[in-house]
Each structure stands twice: as structure tokens, then as C-alpha cells.
């Protein structure tokens, strides 16, 4: 079963992503100075509620 993640924050508000797509979001949009790795970014996004496991 594939996990999906949804966000209600701009610029991706209302969109749903697989974990593979989340890696693309990280690559394209994350601040690499604040989040040097995908795992750190992904964990923080889930903890803060920016992305929800849907």
C-alpha cells in the first residue's frame, strides 16, 4: 500500500503526493541550508503538520 501526503500550505495547497513525489518536492522547494537531507526535512514537515499522512 502506498502512503500519500497532503498539504494545505501554499504553493502546493490541496495537492497529494507519494513519498517518491515528496522527494521531488524536497529537491525543488526545500531550503537545503535549513534541511540538508530529505529525511530531516520530511520528518519536520510531518511533525509540524505542513504535510499530513492521508
Secondary structure by P-SEA (a helix, b strand, c coil): cbbbbbbcccccccccccaaaaaaaaaccccccccccaaaaaaaaaaacccccc
